[in-house]
Amino acid sequence: MKKTVQADTFLTLYPNFKNSAISGRFLSCNELSPQLEKLRDHFYIEEIGRSFLNVPIHSIKIGTGPVKIMGWSQMHGNESTTTKAVLDLLNLFKNHKEVNDVKEVLEKCTFLVIPMLNPDGAVRYTRTNVNKVDLNRDAQELKEVESRVLKRCYDDFQPDFCFNLHDQRTIFSAGDTDKPATISFLTPSMDPERSITESRKRSMKIIVEMNKVLQEYLPGMIGRYDDAFNINCTGDTFQSLQVPTILFEAGHFPNDYLREETRKYIGLAIFTGLHSIANGNFRFCEAADYFQIPENKKNFFDIILRNAAVKGENVDIAIQYEEKVRGNEVHFEPVVQTMAENLSYFGHKEIDCEGMEVKDISGKDINENDIVTQILLNNEKLSIISQDIP
């Protein structure tokens, strides 16, 4: 009987190939480099350039097949979940070559992936590079050295497909619902008219295939980004060159601020995308089904305190975490964003204050922009953040 990595098998095997040396939200070249060294005997790893601060940028080549797929992660330095997933997948390809679906990807595809395009931003945990430039808005001007490294890699490799790997904020819901967008996709537009060309249809069909698999495990938690055209974005630029391009966004899974569950499912998404290209199954999907995936909405705050008495008024208090780096760890600082009656948003965590008076921990009135790890609810201390959140 042939072994096959259907999604259930992928998830069953996952603890065996997960790279347990890497965890948490902070991931810099200092953590990545030792992992790459361990893989040099198994994959072709090449330094393809250096960052503005002269930090090496590497690519990893997986497989020997004729269909070429190029991916890149941590274009935004504070978006590490897909990098962790890539490291997991490298272990899958290294340790489970005998599994039929893994073998099929390795034989039919060549996957060239840049695990960390923006090492200067990664070590500072910033979206931008050290020059405060968003690399995902630099595809045309190519002002930044990291953007030029990516473009040169693209030109040299001449991919048939592109995977643009990112993280998204916790504010997004999958459609106008109370479900988080744990994973989102986009096939970027190639022109202002958002034309649906044959090459763009191919990326739509791959997304449809990935969505079909993911819905079994994340029902109603898959979203789709708006496809307004911006030629300065990397995906839009590559799509305009007639190369099917897919944006992957790793988002929030309930009670998973370190994104370890999301890491697993975004890894499943990437592998499903690779395998659907390898076996050609995506061709049997309907491109029109792409538009059935709900478009993301900004429906969430991290915490909402409902029915709170503040300064004599009954309000809902919306709190959002701000991510702060201390040492090599990301800490989540709860900051009051807004207070109003009957907020129409959802909270990933909601506390019903039942009309009782809410003060900050020192007994003062709560105001917007306050940091509130604890509150006084009717003069009783209440922690509003989970203990597993740093």
C-alpha positions, -999 to +999 in steps of 0.1 A: +000+000+000+014+034-010+021+059+017+005+092+010+005+125+029-031+135+029-038+163+053-046+139+082-013+122+077+006+155+075-009+165+108-002+131+124+035+132+112+038+169+122+052+163+157+080+142+141+091+169+116+084+201+135+116+219+142+113+221+180+145+242+183+126+272+169+095+286+187+079+319+197+074+350+176+110+364+176+132+348+149+164+365+137+194+353+117+210+344+150+184+316+154+181+308+118+218+303+109+224+273+130+193+256+116+206+262+080+240+247+089+223+215+100+206+213+066+236+218+043+242+181+038+206+176+026+197+207+005+216+232-017+219+263+004+234+294-012+242+329+000+223+350-026+232+384-012+236+406+019+214+430+037+221+467+042+239+458+074+259+430+056+240+401+070+239+371+046+206+363+029+202+326+018+181+306-005+174+269-001+167+246-031+145+216-026+137+190-052+149+184-087+118+186-108+111+207-139+083+229-123+100+258-105+084+274-075+099+304-057+090+314-022+102+340+003+095+346+040+102+374+065+101+401+039+087+419+069+111+412+098+083+408+125+065+381+105+082+349+114+054+322+114+059+312+078+097+310+083+090+285+112+067+266+088+094+265+061+119+250+086+093+224+095+088+215+059+125+212+053+125+185+080+095+168+062+114+168+029+146+156+047+131+128+069+101+115+050+113+112+014+097+078+011+062+092+016+046+092-018+033+128-018+067+141-005+085+121-032+062+135-059+070+171-049+107+164-048+107+147-082+083+170-101+092+204-086+121+225-076+112+248-047+136+277-041+128+294-009+144+324+008+136+319+045+145+354+057+147+382+032+149+410+058+174+399+085+180+435+096+142+439+103+141+405+119+167+412+145+149+445+154+114+429+151+102+456+126+081+453+095+105+475+076+142+471+069+169+491+088+162+521+064+126+520+075+115+509+040+087+484+035+102+459+011+068+449-001+063+484-015+097+486-032+092+462-061+094+489-088+120+513-074+142+486-059+158+512-037+168+487-011+195+461-014+171+433-001+146+441-028+174+438-054+184+405-040+149+392-044+146+405-079+179+391-089+169+357-075+137+359-094+155+367-127+180+340-122+155+313-112+127+322-136+100+306-115+067+291-129+049+300-096+056+324-067+047+320-030+048+353-010+048+343+027+036+367+055+019+371+088-013+392+094-026+410+124-051+396+149-077+422+139-089+403+108-120+381+106-128+357+078-156+377+062-181+397+083-181+370+110-169+363+145-143+338+133-106+349+130-088+347+097-063+321+108-050+319+072-057+342+044-048+341+007-046+365-022-038+362-059-027+398-065-039+418-095-017+423-125-033+456-136-056+483-124-086+465-140-079+434-119-079+413-151-084+376-146-058+362-170-050+325-175-019+328-153-039+345-126-066+317-129-039+292-121-031+308-088-068+311-080-072+274-086-043+265-063-059+287-036-092+269-041-074+236-036-057+248-004-089+263+010-107+230+004-082+211+025-079+237+052-117+240+057-116+205+071-096+217+101-103+255+102-139+257+092-149+293+084-114+306+093-099+311+059-100+346+044-092+364+012-075+398+009-087+426-013-071+426-047-067+463-054-038+468-077-005+483-065+024+477-088+048+486-060+039+454-042+061+424-050+032+401-057+015+425-081+048+430-099+055+393-103+019+387-113+021+414-139+050+394-154+025+365-160+038+343-132+010+329-110+017+344-076+000+336-042+001+356-010+000+334+021-009+352+054-006+334+088-031+348+112-046+342+146-058+309+159-078+310+192-055+313+223-024+310+201-005+343+203+028+325+198+014+312+165+024+276+171-010+262+159-011+287+130+025+275+121+012+240+117-017+250+094+002+274+073+028+246+068-001+224+056-012+252+033+023+256+017+027+218+013-008+215-002+001+242-026+033+225-036+017+191-040-013+204-060+013+219-085+033+187-085+003+164-093-016+190-113-048+186-092-053+223-090-063+222-127-095+205-118-106+233-095-129+262-105-112+296-105-146+312-097-146+294-064-118+316-053-143+345-049-164+323-026-137+326+001-149+355+023-130+388+021-112+397+053-128+423+076-113+442+105-138+428+130-116+420+160-098+434+190-077+411+213-098+418+244-131+435+249-145+443+284-182+444+280-207+464+301-181+482+320-189+512+342-163+539+335-168+575+347-204+569+353-211+555+318-217+520+306-192+512+278-173+485+261-135+487+264-115+475+234-079+464+241-053+455+215-019+440+222+012+459+211+042+437+205+074+447+223+107+429+221+127+423+253+158+404+247+149+376+223+113+374+233+082+392+221+060+405+249+023+415+245+014+448+260-024+453+263-033+489+253-068+505+255-078+514+219-113+528+223-142+529+247-178+532+235-213+519+241-222+486+224-190+482+203-199+462+171-165+444+172-156+409+185-129+402+211-106+372+209-113+373+246-144+389+261-151+396+298-186+407+309-182+433+336-220+431+343-222+469+348-196+470+376-171+498+379-138+493+362-106+511+372-070+506+365-050+487+390-040+519+409-077+528+413-077+555+386-102+559+357-092+540+326-085+561+295-076+554+259-039+545+254-036+531+289-016+499+294-038+475+314-025+441+324-048+441+354-079+460+363-100+466+394-135+452+388-157+464+417-124+469+437-114+433+431-082+426+411-087+409+378-060+398+353-072+403+318-044+385+299-038+348+298-008+334+317+006+318+286+010+352+269+045+367+275 
